[in-house]
Amino acid sequence: MKIALAQLNYLIGGFEWNFEKIKKAVETAKTQGADIVVFGELAVCGYPPRDFLEFGDFIERCHAVLDQIKEISDGIGIVVGCPTVNPVPEGKDLYNSAYFIADGEIKHVQHKTLLPTYDIFDEYRYFEINTSFEVLEYKGKRIALTVCEDIWDIANNNPLYRVIPMDEMMKHKPDMMLNISASPFDYSHAKDRLAIVKANAERYGVPIFYTNHVGSQTEVIFDGGSIAMAANGQLHAELPYFEECVQTFDTEEMAKQSEPAKGQPKDKIKLINDALVTGVRDYFGKLGFKRAILGLSGGIDSAVTLYLAAEALGAENVRAILMPSQYSSDHSVNDSVILSENLGCPYDTIPIESVFHAYVDVLKPYFEGKGFNVTEENIQARIRGNYLMALSNKLGYIVLNTSNKSEAAVGYGTLYGDMCGGLSVIGDVYKMDVYALARYANRNGEVIPENIITKAPSAELRPDQKDSDSLPDYAILDEILYQYIEKRKGPRELIDMGHDPALVKRILRLVNMSEYKRYQTPPMLRVSSKAFGMGRRLPIVGKYLS
């Protein structure tokens, strides 16, 4: 039997968009001789639809797409994800389902059993748990359908769940498994995904065809990487990352392979780079935006953001605004000009010194007896934010936020100033990885000036200011933040790892105190296993670590 994997870039609620992509992929699969073509989880409506699922009209339109898919199913089986209305009054109103459609009919529906409620997932908010396990027969083969998370509990080793769907399916002796997924990207997830599909193949002794989404839905990014895995656990193929693709595989050929195929390269920085470019491109494209604007300071963060935005949108569509103050160094301005010209981005210079002095003069009677401090630093940042927002409003740009994860973690940013914007491009990238991204940008020649990469980082909001005046070395800071945020290590564990107790207490206190700021930031493109935003829910007011 020939199985086509169709990894596509869907639009949440874009029913016509999604159907046209599905239709084209079906036509491609037919030309490739496929017996079955497999699409992603909730492909008809996009993932994650969140509270759109609470609208009856939204569900009706999902099923209208199913009716359209029936009309193109002559001579081919189509597996596609769609919400299903739960006919039983008790329980949730919907199921998250995999539909098998062929010859103009719905032949089989299999609901999702394991409903994730961790990190960015909140599926039990909407869906009922499946309790019925059947396989379908098509062209002489018995096929088990599973939905994403259903394959992620091997040998009941996940304490979140009480049942293993494929253990139940195996009672019906399937010949293969088809899995429809919407599995979000993080820079280590592709390796985990391959391992879990391999473990399933080895446990059940059947070939597995796994289809993932590609593209970005606001902050959630999908990398594709769909998988054909032989019954003995040898990789047959891994589809490209961050590309739409339709590819057909023959189960007989898979059974004959003697050596596993090579998977896609998994270089961390390249993956992050490609994910962020995808995230920016889809955020703008799916919302109908075309042009971006950002403040270019001469520092590493804004430089990398400009590079990524130019890659995603085209250099001509990304405008850089240089906003020097009396504290800005000449090389910061010069480096920014060189970078903009290297990329081919339009740029303008709008000084802030006169406006800053106007602010200070107006506020002087109220600041009597108070020396220069963070207040004056924040005024500078907010002037710059106002400049960017004014240009955005008047000229139709979307402001890109340039703060990195290290700064966002410890509150090293000004609300309504440098923290403004419609999208945070590198808000889930630690400072040391920002430097690595800059080196990657220069892989074929200098794009980001070397001086931007090598100079000591500084906000340049007061004379001779350096980040190291108030923060530890970024290599140390990033490690503490990573262990606390991604690995959920508490203060005692961090100290046991060898970190200075006073530094641990100070850094964790800064992280927790800055939660109110992060509630007010733009969406951050997610590239790690624990990003700020919808996947990390902490109270603003709390006493832990205080």
C-alpha positions as CSV (number, residue, x, y, z in Angstrom):
1,M,0.0,0.0,0.0
2,K,1.2,3.5,-0.8
3,I,0.8,6.2,1.9
4,A,1.2,9.9,1.2
5,L,2.2,12.3,4.1
6,A,0.9,15.8,3.5
7,Q,2.5,18.4,5.9
8,L,0.8,21.7,5.3
9,N,0.7,25.2,6.7
10,Y,-2.9,25.7,7.8
11,L,-4.6,28.9,8.9
12,I,-6.8,28.8,12.1
13,G,-10.3,29.4,11.0
14,G,-9.2,29.8,7.3
15,F,-11.6,27.2,6.0
16,E,-11.2,28.0,2.3
17,W,-7.4,28.4,2.7
18,N,-7.2,25.0,4.4
19,F,-9.5,23.2,1.9
20,E,-7.6,24.5,-1.1
21,K,-4.3,23.3,0.4
22,I,-5.9,19.9,1.2
23,K,-7.4,19.7,-2.3
24,K,-4.1,20.4,-4.0
25,A,-2.3,17.9,-1.8
26,V,-4.9,15.2,-2.7
27,E,-4.3,15.9,-6.3
28,T,-0.5,15.6,-5.8
29,A,-0.9,12.4,-3.8
30,K,-3.1,10.9,-6.6
31,T,-0.4,11.7,-9.2
32,Q,2.2,10.0,-6.9
33,G,0.0,6.9,-6.9
34,A,-1.0,7.0,-3.3
35,D,-3.8,4.8,-1.9
36,I,-4.1,7.1,1.2
37,V,-3.1,10.6,2.0
38,V,-2.7,11.7,5.6
39,F,-3.2,15.3,6.8
40,G,-2.6,16.8,10.3
41,E,-4.5,17.1,13.5
42,L,-7.5,19.5,13.2
43,A,-6.4,20.2,9.7
44,V,-9.8,21.5,8.6
45,C,-9.6,24.4,11.0
46,G,-6.0,24.8,12.0
47,Y,-4.4,24.2,15.4
48,P,-4.8,25.4,18.1
49,P,-8.2,26.9,17.5
50,R,-8.7,27.5,21.3
51,D,-12.0,29.1,22.2
52,F,-13.2,29.2,18.5
53,L,-14.2,25.7,19.4
54,E,-17.0,27.1,21.6
55,F,-18.8,28.7,18.6
56,G,-21.4,26.4,17.0
57,D,-20.9,28.2,13.6
58,F,-17.2,27.3,13.7
59,I,-17.9,23.6,14.2
60,E,-20.5,23.7,11.4
61,R,-17.9,25.2,9.0
62,C,-15.4,22.5,10.0
63,H,-17.9,19.9,8.9
64,A,-18.7,21.8,5.7
65,V,-15.0,21.3,4.8
66,L,-15.5,17.6,5.4
67,D,-18.3,17.6,2.9
68,Q,-16.0,19.3,0.4
69,I,-13.3,16.7,1.1
70,K,-15.8,13.9,0.4
71,E,-16.2,15.3,-3.1
72,I,-12.5,14.9,-3.9
73,S,-12.1,11.4,-2.3
74,D,-12.8,9.2,-5.3
75,G,-10.1,6.6,-5.7
76,I,-8.1,7.7,-2.6
77,G,-8.4,7.4,1.1
78,I,-8.1,10.7,3.0
79,V,-7.2,11.0,6.7
80,V,-7.9,14.4,8.1
81,G,-8.4,16.0,11.6
82,C,-11.6,17.6,12.5
83,P,-13.6,18.3,15.7
84,T,-16.6,16.1,16.2
85,V,-19.8,16.9,18.2
86,N,-20.2,14.6,21.2
87,P,-23.8,13.2,21.0
88,V,-23.9,12.4,24.7
89,P,-25.0,15.3,26.9
90,E,-22.6,14.3,29.7
91,G,-19.0,15.3,29.2
92,K,-17.4,17.8,26.9
93,D,-19.2,19.0,23.8
94,L,-16.6,17.8,21.3
95,Y,-14.1,15.2,20.4
96,N,-10.8,15.8,18.6
97,S,-11.0,13.3,15.8
98,A,-9.3,11.6,12.9
99,Y,-11.6,11.1,9.9
100,F,-11.1,8.5,7.2
101,I,-12.9,9.5,4.0
102,A,-13.0,7.6,0.7
103,D,-15.2,7.3,-2.3
104,G,-17.4,10.2,-1.1
105,E,-18.1,8.8,2.3
106,I,-16.9,9.0,5.9
107,K,-15.7,5.4,6.4
108,H,-14.3,5.7,10.0
109,V,-13.9,8.2,12.8
110,Q,-11.4,7.7,15.6
111,H,-11.4,10.2,18.5
112,K,-8.3,11.3,20.4
113,T,-7.8,9.6,23.8
114,L,-4.9,11.4,25.4
115,L,-5.7,15.0,25.9
116,P,-2.6,17.1,26.9
117,T,-3.1,19.9,29.4
118,Y,0.5,20.9,30.0
119,D,2.6,23.8,28.7
120,I,0.8,25.4,25.7
121,F,-1.8,22.6,25.5
122,D,-5.3,22.9,27.1
123,E,-7.3,20.2,25.2
124,Y,-9.3,18.9,28.1
125,R,-10.9,22.4,28.2
126,Y,-12.7,21.5,25.0
127,F,-12.6,17.8,24.2
128,E,-14.0,14.6,25.7
129,I,-11.7,11.6,26.2
130,N,-12.2,8.7,23.8
131,T,-13.0,5.3,25.2
132,S,-13.7,3.3,22.0
133,F,-10.9,1.7,20.0
134,E,-11.5,0.2,16.6
135,V,-9.4,-0.2,13.4
136,L,-10.6,0.4,9.8
137,E,-10.2,-1.9,6.8
138,Y,-9.2,-0.4,3.5
139,K,-7.9,-2.2,0.4
140,G,-7.2,-5.3,2.4
141,K,-5.3,-3.6,5.2
142,R,-6.2,-3.0,8.8
143,I,-5.3,0.5,9.9
144,A,-5.1,2.0,13.3
145,L,-5.7,5.8,13.4
146,T,-4.2,7.8,16.3
147,V,-4.1,11.5,17.0
148,C,-0.9,13.2,18.1
149,E,-0.5,12.6,21.9
150,D,-2.0,9.1,21.6
151,I,1.4,7.7,20.7
152,W,3.4,9.6,23.4
153,D,2.6,7.2,26.3
154,I,4.8,4.1,25.9
155,A,4.3,1.2,28.3
156,N,2.1,3.5,30.5
157,N,5.2,5.4,31.6
158,N,3.4,8.8,31.5
159,P,1.6,9.4,34.8
160,L,-0.8,11.9,33.2
161,Y,-2.7,9.1,31.5
162,R,-4.5,5.8,32.5
163,V,-4.8,4.1,29.1
164,I,-2.4,3.4,26.2
165,P,-4.5,3.8,22.9
166,M,-2.2,1.6,20.7
167,D,-2.3,-1.2,23.3
168,E,-6.1,-1.2,22.8
169,M,-5.8,-0.9,19.0
170,M,-3.4,-3.9,18.9
171,K,-6.2,-6.2,20.0
172,H,-7.6,-5.8,16.5
173,K,-4.3,-6.7,14.8
174,P,-3.6,-3.6,12.7
175,D,-1.2,-3.8,9.8
176,M,-0.1,-0.2,10.2
177,M,-0.6,3.0,12.2
178,L,-1.4,6.4,10.8
179,N,-0.9,9.3,13.2
180,I,-2.2,12.8,12.6
181,S,-0.3,15.4,14.7
182,A,0.0,19.1,15.5
183,S,3.3,18.9,17.4
184,P,4.8,22.3,18.1
185,F,8.4,23.1,17.5
186,D,11.1,23.5,20.1
187,Y,14.8,23.2,19.3
188,S,15.1,19.7,21.0
189,H,11.7,18.3,20.0
190,A,12.6,16.8,16.6
191,K,14.9,14.3,18.3
192,D,12.3,13.4,20.9
193,R,9.6,13.0,18.1
194,L,11.8,10.6,16.2
195,A,12.5,8.6,19.3
196,I,8.8,8.3,20.3
197,V,7.8,7.1,16.8
198,K,10.6,4.6,16.7
199,A,9.6,3.3,20.2
200,N,6.0,2.8,19.0
201,A,7.2,0.9,15.9
202,E,9.4,-1.4,17.9
203,R,6.7,-2.0,20.5
204,Y,3.9,-2.8,18.1
205,G,5.8,-4.1,15.1
206,V,3.9,-2.1,12.5
207,P,5.0,0.7,10.2
208,I,4.0,4.1,11.3
209,F,3.1,7.1,9.2
210,Y,3.2,10.4,11.2
211,T,2.0,13.7,9.7
212,N,2.8,17.0,11.4
213,H,1.8,20.6,10.7
214,V,4.3,23.2,9.3
215,G,4.2,27.0,9.8
216,S,3.3,29.3,12.6
217,Q,0.1,30.2,14.5
218,T,1.0,33.4,16.4
219,E,3.7,32.3,18.9
220,V,3.3,28.5,18.3
221,I,5.5,27.2,15.5
222,F,5.3,23.9,13.7
223,D,8.4,22.5,12.0
224,G,6.9,19.6,9.9
225,G,9.4,16.8,10.0
226,S,6.7,14.2,9.2
227,I,7.9,10.6,9.5
228,A,7.7,7.2,7.8
229,M,9.0,4.6,10.2
230,A,9.4,0.9,9.2
231,A,7.9,-1.8,11.4
232,N,11.3,-2.7,12.8
233,G,11.9,0.8,14.1
234,Q,14.2,1.9,11.3
235,L,13.6,5.4,9.9
236,H,12.5,5.3,6.3
237,A,12.1,9.0,5.8
238,E,11.8,12.3,7.7
239,L,10.3,15.1,5.7
240,P,11.9,18.6,5.6
241,Y,11.6,21.1,8.4
242,F,9.7,24.3,7.8
243,E,8.5,23.3,4.3
244,E,5.2,22.2,3.0
245,C,5.6,18.8,1.4
246,V,3.6,15.9,0.0
247,Q,5.5,12.6,-0.3
248,T,4.4,9.0,-0.9
249,F,5.8,5.9,0.6
250,D,5.4,2.2,-0.4
251,T,4.9,-0.2,2.6
252,E,6.5,-3.0,0.6
253,E,9.6,-1.0,0.0
254,M,9.8,0.0,3.6
255,A,9.7,-3.7,4.7
256,K,12.7,-4.4,2.5
257,Q,15.0,-1.7,3.7
258,S,18.2,-2.9,5.3
259,E,19.6,0.3,6.8
260,P,17.8,3.3,8.4
261,A,17.6,6.5,6.4
262,K,19.3,9.6,7.5
263,G,17.0,12.1,9.2
264,Q,17.1,15.9,8.8
265,P,20.0,17.9,10.3
266,K,19.3,19.0,13.8
267,D,21.7,21.9,14.5
268,K,20.2,23.9,17.3
269,I,21.0,27.4,16.0
270,K,19.9,26.7,12.5
271,L,16.6,25.3,13.8
272,I,16.0,28.4,15.9
273,N,16.9,30.6,13.0
274,D,14.5,28.9,10.6
275,A,11.8,28.7,13.2
276,L,12.0,32.5,13.9
277,V,12.0,33.3,10.2
278,T,8.9,31.1,9.8
279,G,7.3,32.7,12.8
280,V,7.8,36.3,11.6
281,R,6.7,35.4,8.0
282,D,3.5,33.7,9.0
283,Y,2.5,36.2,11.7
284,F,2.6,38.9,9.0
285,G,1.3,36.9,6.2
286,K,-1.6,35.4,8.0
287,L,-2.7,38.7,9.4
288,G,-2.3,40.5,6.1
289,F,0.6,42.7,7.3
290,K,3.6,43.4,5.0
291,R,6.0,45.8,6.6
292,A,7.8,45.9,9.9
293,I,9.7,48.6,11.8
294,L,12.1,48.4,14.7
295,G,14.5,50.4,16.8
296,L,18.1,49.7,15.8
297,S,20.5,50.5,18.7
298,G,23.8,49.1,17.6
299,G,23.4,46.2,20.0
300,I,23.2,42.5,19.3
301,D,19.5,42.0,20.0
302,S,18.2,44.6,17.5
303,A,20.8,43.5,15.0
304,V,19.7,39.9,15.0
305,T,16.0,40.9,15.0
306,L,16.6,43.1,11.9
307,Y,18.4,40.2,10.2
308,L,15.6,37.7,10.9
309,A,12.9,40.1,9.9
310,A,14.7,40.8,6.6
311,E,15.0,37.1,5.9
312,A,11.3,36.6,6.6
313,L,9.7,39.7,4.9
314,G,12.3,40.9,2.5
315,A,14.8,43.6,3.4
316,E,12.8,46.3,1.6
317,N,9.9,45.7,3.9
318,V,11.8,46.2,7.2
319,R,12.6,49.7,8.3
320,A,15.2,50.4,10.9
321,I,15.0,53.5,13.1
322,L,18.2,54.7,14.8
323,M,17.4,56.9,17.8
324,P,20.6,58.0,19.3
325,S,20.8,60.0,22.6
326,Q,23.6,61.9,24.2
327,Y,24.7,58.6,25.7
328,S,24.9,56.7,22.4
329,S,28.4,55.9,21.2
330,D,29.4,56.8,17.7
331,H,30.2,53.2,16.8
332,S,26.7,52.1,17.8
333,V,25.2,54.5,15.2
334,N,27.9,53.6,12.6
335,D,27.4,49.9,13.2
336,S,23.6,50.3,12.8
337,V,24.1,52.1,9.5
338,I,26.5,49.4,8.2
339,L,24.1,46.6,9.2
340,S,21.1,48.3,7.5
341,E,23.1,48.8,4.3
342,N,24.5,45.2,4.4
343,L,21.0,43.9,4.6
344,G,19.5,46.4,2.2
345,C,17.0,47.7,4.8
346,P,15.7,51.3,4.6
347,Y,16.8,53.3,7.7
348,D,16.3,56.7,9.3
349,T,18.0,58.5,12.2
350,I,15.8,60.4,14.6
351,P,17.7,61.7,17.7
352,I,16.0,61.8,21.0
353,E,18.2,64.1,23.0
354,S,16.1,67.3,22.6
355,V,12.9,65.5,23.5
356,F,14.5,63.9,26.5
357,H,15.6,67.3,27.8
358,A,12.1,68.6,27.3
359,Y,10.8,65.8,29.4
360,V,13.4,66.4,32.1
361,D,12.6,70.2,32.1
362,V,8.9,69.6,32.5
363,L,9.4,67.1,35.3
364,K,12.2,69.0,37.1
365,P,10.0,70.7,39.7
366,Y,8.6,67.3,40.6
367,F,12.0,65.6,40.8
368,E,13.5,68.3,43.0
369,G,16.3,66.8,45.1
370,K,16.2,63.5,43.2
371,G,19.3,62.5,41.3
372,F,19.6,60.8,37.9
373,N,18.4,57.1,38.1
374,V,16.4,54.5,36.3
375,T,13.6,57.1,35.9
376,E,15.6,59.0,33.3
377,E,16.7,55.8,31.7
378,N,13.1,54.7,31.2
379,I,12.1,58.1,29.8
380,Q,14.6,57.5,27.0
381,A,13.3,54.1,26.3
382,R,9.7,55.4,26.2
383,I,10.5,58.2,23.9
384,R,11.9,55.6,21.5
385,G,8.8,53.5,21.9
386,N,6.6,56.5,21.1
387,Y,8.6,57.3,18.0
388,L,8.2,53.7,16.8
389,M,4.5,53.5,17.5
390,A,3.9,56.9,15.9
391,L,5.6,55.8,12.7
392,S,3.7,52.5,12.9
393,N,0.4,54.3,13.1
394,K,1.1,56.8,10.5
395,L,2.8,54.7,7.9
396,G,1.3,51.2,8.4
397,Y,4.2,49.3,10.0
398,I,4.1,46.6,12.7
399,V,6.6,47.2,15.4
400,L,8.9,44.3,16.2
401,N,10.1,43.9,19.8
402,T,13.8,43.2,20.1
403,S,14.1,42.0,23.8
404,N,15.7,38.6,24.4
405,K,14.7,35.9,26.9
406,S,17.4,36.7,29.4
407,E,16.3,40.4,29.6
408,A,12.6,39.4,29.7
409,A,13.3,37.0,32.5
410,V,14.9,39.4,34.9
411,G,12.8,42.5,33.9
412,Y,15.7,44.2,32.1
413,G,13.4,46.3,29.9
414,T,11.1,49.2,30.1
415,L,7.3,48.8,29.8
416,Y,5.8,51.0,27.1
417,G,9.4,51.6,25.9
418,D,11.7,48.9,24.5
419,M,9.1,46.3,25.5
420,C,6.5,47.6,23.1
421,G,5.6,46.0,19.7
422,G,3.2,43.7,17.9
423,L,5.5,40.6,18.0
424,S,8.5,39.6,20.1
425,V,10.9,38.0,17.7
426,I,13.7,36.8,20.1
427,G,11.8,36.8,23.4
428,D,12.4,33.1,23.8
429,V,16.1,33.2,22.9
430,Y,18.6,33.5,25.7
431,K,21.4,36.1,25.2
432,M,24.2,33.6,24.5
433,D,22.0,32.0,21.7
434,V,21.4,35.5,20.3
435,Y,25.2,35.7,19.8
436,A,25.1,32.3,18.2
437,L,22.4,33.5,15.8
438,A,24.5,36.5,14.9
439,R,27.4,34.1,14.0
440,Y,25.0,32.0,12.0
441,A,23.8,35.1,10.1
442,N,27.5,35.7,9.1
443,R,28.1,32.1,8.0
444,N,28.6,33.2,4.4
445,G,30.2,36.6,5.0
446,E,29.8,39.5,7.4
447,V,26.2,40.7,7.6
448,I,26.1,41.8,11.2
449,P,29.2,43.9,11.9
450,E,31.8,42.1,14.0
451,N,31.9,45.1,16.4
452,I,28.2,44.5,17.3
453,I,29.1,40.9,18.2
454,T,32.2,41.5,20.2
455,K,31.5,44.8,22.1
456,A,30.3,44.6,25.7
457,P,26.5,44.8,25.7
458,S,25.0,48.0,27.0
459,A,21.6,49.7,27.0
460,E,23.5,53.1,26.6
461,L,21.0,55.0,28.8
462,R,23.7,56.6,31.0
463,P,27.4,57.3,30.7
464,D,29.6,54.3,30.3
465,Q,26.8,51.9,31.1
466,K,27.3,48.1,30.7
467,D,24.9,45.3,31.2
468,S,27.4,43.8,33.6
469,D,26.9,46.7,36.0
470,S,23.6,45.1,37.1
471,L,23.6,41.6,35.7
472,P,26.1,38.7,36.0
473,D,27.9,37.4,33.0
474,Y,25.3,36.2,30.5
475,A,26.8,32.6,30.3
476,I,26.1,32.3,34.1
477,L,22.8,34.1,34.0
478,D,21.5,32.0,31.1
479,E,22.4,28.8,32.8
480,I,20.5,29.7,36.0
481,L,17.5,30.9,34.0
482,Y,17.5,27.8,31.9
483,Q,17.5,25.5,34.9
484,Y,14.8,27.5,36.7
485,I,12.5,28.2,33.7
486,E,12.9,25.2,31.4
487,K,13.9,22.6,34.0
488,R,11.9,23.9,36.9
489,K,14.8,23.7,39.4
490,G,14.2,25.4,42.7
491,P,16.7,27.5,44.6
492,R,18.1,24.6,46.7
493,E,18.7,22.5,43.6
494,L,20.4,25.4,41.8
495,I,22.7,26.0,44.8
496,D,23.5,22.3,44.9
497,M,24.6,22.6,41.3
498,G,27.3,24.9,42.4
499,H,25.7,28.4,41.8
500,D,26.4,31.1,44.3
501,P,23.5,31.2,46.8
502,A,23.2,35.0,46.9
503,L,23.2,35.2,43.1
504,V,20.6,32.5,42.8
505,K,18.3,34.3,45.3
506,R,18.8,37.6,43.5
507,I,18.1,36.2,40.0
508,L,15.1,34.2,40.9
509,R,13.7,37.1,42.8
510,L,14.1,39.3,39.7
511,V,12.4,36.7,37.6
512,N,9.4,36.4,39.9
513,M,9.1,40.2,40.4
514,S,9.0,40.8,36.7
515,E,6.0,38.6,36.0
516,Y,3.7,41.7,35.8
517,K,5.9,43.0,32.9
518,R,5.7,39.8,30.9
519,Y,1.9,39.8,31.2
520,Q,2.0,43.1,29.1
521,T,4.5,42.1,26.4
522,P,3.7,41.1,22.8
523,P,3.5,37.4,21.9
524,M,6.9,35.8,21.9
525,L,7.8,33.3,19.2
526,R,8.2,29.9,21.0
527,V,11.4,28.0,20.2
528,S,12.2,26.4,23.6
529,S,10.4,23.8,25.7
530,K,9.2,26.4,28.2
531,A,8.6,29.9,26.7
532,F,7.1,32.9,28.5
533,G,3.5,33.3,27.5
534,M,0.6,30.8,27.2
535,G,2.7,27.9,28.2
536,R,4.1,29.3,31.5
537,R,1.3,30.3,33.9
538,L,2.6,31.9,37.1
539,P,0.8,34.3,39.5
540,I,1.9,38.0,39.5
541,V,1.3,38.2,43.2
542,G,2.9,35.4,45.1
543,K,5.4,34.6,47.9
544,Y,7.5,31.7,46.5
545,L,11.2,32.6,46.8
546,S,10.4,36.0,48.2
